[in-house]
């Protein structure tokens, strides 16, 4: 990926600290590493305060600096102590701006930033649930940044509706994808074959992939229902792959396994655990689905799959529709995927059937449109450049600062 590099850039020589609970797999975590890499290319110091995680090595390899910090704690007393601890780190390291990416560490970062009188930026990565006044107050920290970055227009509208006082400080920056990594030409055939073997997919089988952590709202149950309907309709030689960590949700995993067994889909629907090679996974798939039953704040899988030229079927809910073009919003010849009503197994089965039934030329044309669409709107370069511009604007006083 091509990052801007200039000794005359306003961020060159500055120290920026991002704070996030852990650097495990996930969109917020991946974005943290991407921004750190962009900062390092500018000659800035990119600190990340976090408890650790599988992406720490990559962060360090790309020029970021890991600051071990208990950022995941939600204990109020520990958070008060952490404010002083983080302020001391920022003072000693000469931090010019703090960027928080999760609620509990954001409260810590807010206290530290205000005590040091330095800019405080937040990114609203999710559709935070807040049914009680206490929860709404807790979530409100993500709208208290001097700039509040929303990772989609859906998220931006949500922030404005919940916290209208933040409206003028909201800036939409879509999550970015590295299209040099998510490119069919970058994937050696043996990577695809290795994944198919690990999934026990036969050479003649097509793959329908749902890549998401195993939790109810990600739509695994809906896909299992749709798989049964397609099997009953005579659609064969398809393997439905559920790729994702259970993250301790053992009862949900038992429910999924029971549902698979009850519908006699053993060997057809398969849980394969976390996948570390998503570019190859999307290329191995004939079709990728994102059948979420609750709003996604962005929908990274849909963008990455389209970058690989793989057809996508997504729920018409949350931010995912921003990433996938589908009738009636566009003409049929402009389609880059399918949108269906959330939780509707019949609609999902119909869309999956249509996508699986595409001829070779139609599939190639759709894949080319999808790649061009996401390259234009969701590139990593665009996200990094826009985020670094927020930092520069705050440090140069181009955006107003808050005092509370």
N, C-alpha and C positions, 0 to 999 in steps of 0.2 A: 504494500500500500504506500502511496506517495503522500508523505506528511510535509507541511511547510517547514522549512528550516531557514532561520535568519537570525543573525546576531542582533539585528535591529528590531526584532519583534518585541512588543512591550512585555511579554512574559519571559523573555530570555534572562536568565540569571535569577528569576524569582522562584520562591518556594510555595507550592500549592499542596494542600493536604486534603485528601478525600478520606471519608470515614464510612465504614460499612461493617456490619456484624462479622461476616466471614467471607472468605473468597472461595466459596464452593461454586458448583455449576449453577448458572442462572443468568438472566439478562442483565440485572443490575451489576452482578459481579463481573461479567464479561465486559460491560461498558466501562467499569472502573479501570480495568487493565488497559482497554483501548485508549482511554483518555490519558492515563499515565504514560503510555507509549508516545502519544502525540506531544505531551509536555516535554518528555525527554528529548525528542527530536528538535524541539525549539531551543534546547539548552536550559530549560527550567528544571528544577528539582521536583520530582513527583513523589510525594509521600502518601502512603496508604496506611491508615490506622485501622487495624482489624485483628481478630483473634487468630487468623490463619486460614488454611484451606488449600484445596488442590491446585488453585491458580496462583499461589504465592510464587512458585518457581518460575512460572511464565512471566509474572509481574517483574520479577527481578531480572530475568533475561532480557526484558524489553526496556530496561532502564529505570523502572520504578524502585522505590525504597519501601520495604515493609517495616512498619512501626508496630511491633506486637502491642496490642492494646485490648482490654476487655470490653470491646464495643458491643457485644451481643447482650450484655446484662440489661435486664429490665427492672432490677431491684432499685427502688427509689433512693435508698441510702447509698448504694454503690454508684448510682448515677451522679449524685451530688459530689461524691469523692472524685469521680471521673472528670467532672467539669474542671476542678483544680488541676488534676493530673494532665488533661489535654491542654489546658491553658499553659501549663509549664512547658510541655513539649513544644507547643507552637512558639512560645517566647524564645526558647533555647535554639530552635531550628530556624528562626526568622521567617515563620510562615506568614504569607501575605494574604491568603484567602483560604477559607475552609468550605468544602463541598460535602454535604451530608446526603446519603442515599438510603436511609432507613430511619424509622421513627425514633426508636430508643436512643441510638447514637446521635440523632439530630438534636434532641433536647440537650445532650451533653455539648455538642458542637455549638449550639446557639449560645449557651452560657459562656463557653470559652471565647467565642468570637466577639460577643458583646463586651466581655471583660477586657479584651485586648483592642477593641475598636477596629476590628478588621472585617472585611466583607464576608457574608455568610450566604452561600448558595445551596439550594436544595433541588433534588430531582424527585419528582412524584412518579415512582415506578409502577404503582399498583392502584387498583380501585379499593382503597382502604375502607373496610366496613365500619360504620359508626352509627349504631342504632340508639345508643344512650348518649346523654350530654357529656358524660365523662370520656367516653370513647371519641366523640367528636373533638373534644378539647385535646385529647392525646394526639389524634391524627393531625390537628391543626398546625403542629410544628412544621410539617412539610410545606405549609403555605406561608411560613414566616420568613422565608429567605428574602434577601435583598433582590435576588432574581429567583423565580420559581420555574424550573424547567419541567415541562410536561412532555412525556414521551410519545404523545399522540394528540390529535385534536379531541378525541373522545375524553382523554384524561384532562386536557385543558378545560373543556366545557364542564367537567365534573368539579374541578377546583373552583371555577368561577361561580358555580351554583352553590357550593357548600361554603365558600369563603369569598364572597364578593369583594371584600376589602383588598384581596390579593390580585384582582383582575388585571390591573395595569402592570403587575410585575410578572405575569405569566408569559413564558416564551415556549412555544412548541418546537421541540427538536426530536424528530423521529429517531428511534434507535437505528444504528447503522450496521451494515453487513459488509464484511471484507470480501469483495467479489473476486479477488485473486485466489482466495481460499475456496469460496463457494463457486467453483467454476468446473464444468464437466471436463475441460481440458486439463485441469490440475489433478485429476483423480486417476491413479493407475488402476488398471483392471483388477490387479490382485487384491487391492483394498476392498473393492466391491465383492469379489468372490470370497474373501475371508469373512466378511460380515454375513453373507448368505449362508456360508457353512456354519458359522456360529449360531445362526438362527434356525438351522436345520431346514432351510428352504431348498427344495428340489430344483433342478435346472429349468423345469417346465413351469414352475409356479410363479405367478405374479405376486408382488408384495403391496399390500395396503398398509401404510405406516402411520401410527399415531405415536409421536415422540413427545412425551410429557410425563411429569412426575405422576405417580399413581395417587390421585385424589379425585373425589367424586365429581367435582365441577369440570374436570378436564374431559369428561365425556366418554370414558372407556365403556361404561354400560351401554350408552347409545350405540357405539360402534359394534358391540357384541350383538345387540338386537338387530342392527342392520346386516351384520354378517349372516345371521340365521335367516333373515328374509331373502338375501341374495342366494344363499345355498338352496333354500326351498324353491327359488325361482330358476334354478338350474345353472347358476353362475359357479363354475368350479375352477380348480387349479389356482386358487387364490389363498395366500397366507396373510392373515391379519396380525400384524406385529405391534405389540404394546411395549414400547421401549421407554423405560423410565424407572427411577428409584421409588420404592414405597415410602421411604423416609419415615419409617416407624408405623405406618398405617396398616398394621397386620390384619385388623378386622376387615378393612376394605379389600385387601388382597384376597382374603378368604371368600369374601362376597363375590369377587370377580371370578375366582376359580370355580366356585359353586355355580355361578351363572353359566360359565363355559361348559361345565359338565352337564347341567340340566338341559341345555340346548344342543347337546351332543356335538360340540364344536372342538373337542380335544384334538390337537394337532392342526386345527384350522386357525384358531385364535391362540396366540402364543405370547406369554410374558417373557421378555428377554433381558430385563434389567437395564441399567444405565448404559448408554452408548457413548463412547468417547470419540468416535469418528463420524460426526454428523454429515459432513459433505458426502462421504461415501454412502452413508445410510440413505440420504435423499436420492442419490443417484441409483442406488440399488432398488428403490421403490418404483413401482409403476404408478403409484398414486399416494399422496400424503393428505391426511385429514386432520383438521383441528375442530372437533365437534363440541367445543366448550358449551356448558350450560349456564355459565355466569360470565360476565364481561371480562375479556382480556384487555389489559391496559395497552398492549401493543400487538403482539402476535408474531414473534420472531420466526417461528417455524414456517409460517406461510411465506414470509419473504425469502428465507433461505431455500425452501423447496422450489419456489419460482425461479430463483437464481440458477438452480440446477436444471431447469427446464422440465421439472416434474409437475404434472397436474395436481391441483389442490382443491379440496372441498372443505369449506369452513362454515362455521355458524355465523349468521348475519347478526352479530351481537358485539357490542363494545368497539374496540379499535380495529379488529381484524378486517372489517369491510373496507377500511382505509387502504389496505394493502392488496386487495384482490378485486379486480374488475370483473363484473358479472352483470348480465341483463337482469332487470330492465334498466339499471343505471347506465349501461353502455350498450351499444349495438352488439348483436351476437358475434360479429366478426372481430370485435375488439376484446372479447372475453379472455381473461387470463386464469380463470378458475370458476368454481361454483360456490354460491352462498345459499345456505339452507336455514330454515327455522331452527333455533336451538332446541335440543331435546326431542326432535322429531325423527324417529328411527326410519319411518317410511320415506321421508324426504331425503334422508341421508342415503338410504339404500338406492333410491332412484338416481341421485346424483353420482354415487359411486359407480352404479351400473353404466350410466352415460359416459363417464370418464374412462372406465375400463374398456368400453366399446369403441373408443376413438380409433380410427384408422391411422396408419403410419404418418401420412402427410398431414392430417389434421393435428395429430399429437405434436409433430415437429413445429408446425406453424404456431400452435398455442404456446409451446415452450419458448419459442423465439420472442413472441409478444411479451410473455411473462418476464423473461430475462431483461428485456429492454425497459419494461415498466419499473421494475425494482431498481435497476441500475440508475434510472433517472431520479428516483425519489428517496431511496433508502440506503445510500452508500455510506460506508464507514468514514470516508473523507469528509462528506458533508456533515455528518454528526460531530466528528472531532473538531472540524473548523468552526462550526457554529457554537460548540461548547467553549472552545478557547476564546472565541469572540466575547462570550458572556464574561469570562474571567477578565479579559482585557478591559472591557467596558466598566466593570466594577472597580478595577484598580485605577482606571483613568478618570473615574467619577462621571462617566457618561450615563450610568444608570443611578437613580436615586437610592440612597442608603436608608435603611430603617434604623431606628434607635431603640426599639423594644421588641 
